C-alpha cells in the first residue's frame, strides 16, 4: 500500500530551512521512498495481528493502523526533534 501524503514532522523547533533540509534528507516528502527504505509494508504485515485486548476494541484495518504507527515511530527515530501530530507549547514560569 502506498502512502501519498508527505509525512508529518509535527511541531518542531527547526527553522524553515532546517525543516526543508530534514524533509529532503529523510524522504519525508517522498513517503513511498521512506516506506521502501524502512521496509514499512513488510513490518506492518507482521505487526497487524491484533492483541486480545485490541480485538475487543476492534480495528477497521489493522494493517493500515500498524503501518501508520510504524511510520510515526520511524520518523521519531530518524528525526529525534520531531513529534508527529503534536504542537510546541511554550509556557512562562510563574515563579
N, C-alpha and C positions, 0 to 999 in steps of 0.2 A: 504494500500500500504506500502510495507516495504522498508525502506531506507537502503542500504547495505554499502555505503561508510562511513568511520569514519567522524564524524562531525568536522567542521573546527573551530579552535580557532582563526585563523588569526595570525597576528604578535602580540606577547606579549613580556613583559619584564621578563617572567618567565624563570628560569633556566631550563635546560633539565629535571632535577629531579623533579622540581616543576610542570612542564608541564605534565610529566608522571603521577604523583600523582593526579593532577587535572583531567586528562583524565579518570583515573580509578575511582575516586570518583564521577564523573558526568556521567559515562557511555558513554563518547564521542566516544569510540571505539566500542561500542555496541549500534548502533543507534536504533535498534528495541526495546531495553530496555528503552532508553531515550524517544523514541516516546510513548511507552506504559505508562511510568511513568508520562509524561506530557500530556497525552491524546491528542496527536497531530492529530491523524486521525479524531476524532470527532470534534475537534475545526476547522480543515481545512474544513470539510464538511459544517460547519455553516458559515464559512467566505469566501467561494468560490464564492458567488454571486457577480458578478461584479457591481460596481457603474456605473451610467450613463456615466461618463467621461471615465471609464475604458472600457465600452462596445464599445465605439467609436474606441479605440486603439485595442481592441480585445485581446484574450489570447487563445493559443492552448489548455491549460489545466489549468483552473482557480483553481482547487482543488490542483494540484501539486504546483502551484505557491503559494497558501496560505500556504501549508504545509512547503515549504522552508522558507517563511517569518516567520512563527511561530517558526520553529526550530532555526533560526538565533536569534530571539528575546529571546527565552528560554535560549540559550547558553549565550547571553549577560547578561541576568538576573542572571543566576546561577554562572557565572564566570565574575564578573564585569571588570576584566582587559583584557577580550578578545575583539576582534574586527574581527569577521569573514570576510574573503575576503579583508583584509587590510594588510598593512605593516607598520612597525615602521619607522618613518623618524626622523633623528636627524639633527638639524641644529646648526651651531655655531653662536653665537651672533656676529654681525658686529660692535657692539659698544665697 
